Amino acid sequence: MRKKTVLLLLPIMIVVGSGVTVCAKSIEVPPEVSEISKELGAQYDICPELIQAICFKESSFCPDAENGGCVGMMQVSPEWHKDRMDRLGVSDLLDTGSNMLVGTDYLAELIWQYEDVGVALMMYNGDSSAEDVLAGSEKISAYADEILSISAELERENGK
């Protein structure tokens, strides 16, 4: 039970002296995210809980999150994914379904390309050491490890 609690209680943000309050919250997947991730999971043959874990890690399920030019639920860069957005007919990355479609499409491409979910997650996060993992000289990143842990916990909660 202690491990489950630790995984479910993740700090959102700690900024010393800026007036930002430190808070923790459990992972409660919003119904819309759950539904969309199940549809996209079936379409792309990706575990829905993996998609949900990325949404949680990237934005805490906040559809209008922005960070460093990346936006939305899965923190998609409109600059880097313009062609993908055009191909998928997406114009609004702040729309939850559209953002998740582009993010999942990119993730599926990375999983297909690297044939390793951990490496695909590292590439999704822009980690340049992902190739070293494939070569056996590095372990997967803390980012990828956290996504996989969150996904596994969500799967357990869903009886998988």
C-alpha positions, 0 to 999 in steps of 0.5 A: 500500500505504501508503494501505491501511495508514493506513486499516486502522490506526486508533487506538482510543483515546488518553487522556492520563494515564488509564492507557488503552493506545493500540492500533491494529488492522486491520479484520477483520470478524467472521463474524457481522457479515459474515453479518448485514450481507449479509442486511440489505444485501440486505433494505434495498438497502444495501452490506453494507460500509457497514453493516460500516464503521458497526459498526467506527467506532461500536463496533470491532465490540463488541456491548456498547459503550455511549456517551452512552446509545447501545448496541451494535454500531451505537450505537443510542439506545433512547430515540430508537428505541423506536418503531422497536424496537417496530415491528421486534420488538427488545427487546435492543440488545446482541444483535448482530443486533437492534442491526444491524437497528435501526441499518440500518433507521434508516440506510435511512430516512435514505438514502431521506429525504436521497437522499445517503449522506454526508448520511445518515451525518451525520444518523445521527451526529447532525450538525446541519450535514447540511442545510448539505451539501444546500444546498451550503454545507458538505462532508460531515463527517469522520465521514461521510468516514471511514465512506465510506473504510472502506466503500470499503476493505472493498469493495476487499478483497471484490473489488467 
